[in-house]
Every structure is written in structure tokens, then in C-alpha cells.
Amino acid sequence: MLALLERYAPRGTVLALLGHSVAFVAWHLRTFTLVPSVPIGLRVATVIFLAGLAWGRQAQRDGTVIWWMTQHSLFLVVMSMFDWA
């Protein structure tokens, strides 16, 4: 999706990266069902948005999603070690 946004974004990579990060937050909306309050939800959304920016920028720089997928998988493994309920 990032490559498609880069092709059609009027200012290139910055707008594409921001759009990608917003879509990344939207994709992870199911995370917000676990959040007990709005202020905490905003913090979670901010962290997800920043992760989308970082991983999107890394994909732009490297031209591949291999490192992005590896980091995301490791993040999920670490998160699964905790009981968040």
C-alpha cells in the first residue's frame, strides 16, 4: 500500500508515509477494544501511528518489508508473553 500511495501522493514520500501510518492505525483498530478509557486509547493510537511511521520509513529506505515483518513478528511474540487482561 505504501508504494501505491507514493505513486499517487502529490508530495511523494511524506504524504504517502503519513497516509500509510493512518491506515496502519485503522488496520489495528481491534486493539482499541481492549482499551479501558479514551486517554489510554489515544496513547495506544499514538504508539501505533509512530510504529507505522517507523516501519513505513524503514520499508521506503530498504525497499523491502522483510525487516518490517520480522520486527512486527518479534513484537507480537514479546506481547504474547504478558497477560493484559
URLIN-V969141 format. One record per backbone hydrogen bond with DSSP energy under -0.5 kcal/mol. NH is the residue of the N-H (numbers start at 1). CO is the residue of the C=O. If there is no record, write none. Layout:
# URLIN-V969141
NH_CO, NH_CO
This chain:
# URLIN-V969141
5_1, 6_2, 7_3, 8_4, 9_5, 12_9, 14_11, 16_12, 17_13, 18_14, 19_15, 20_16, 21_17, 22_18, 23_19, 24_20, 25_21, 26_22, 27_23, 28_24, 29_26, 31_28, 32_29, 33_30, 34_31, 35_32, 41_37, 42_38, 43_39, 44_40, 45_41, 46_42, 47_43, 48_44, 49_45, 50_46, 51_47, 52_48, 53_49, 54_50, 55_51, 56_52, 57_53, 58_54, 59_55, 60_56, 61_57, 62_58, 63_59, 69_65, 70_66, 71_67, 72_68, 73_69, 74_70, 75_71, 76_72, 77_73, 78_74, 79_75, 80_76, 81_77, 81_78, 82_79, 84_82
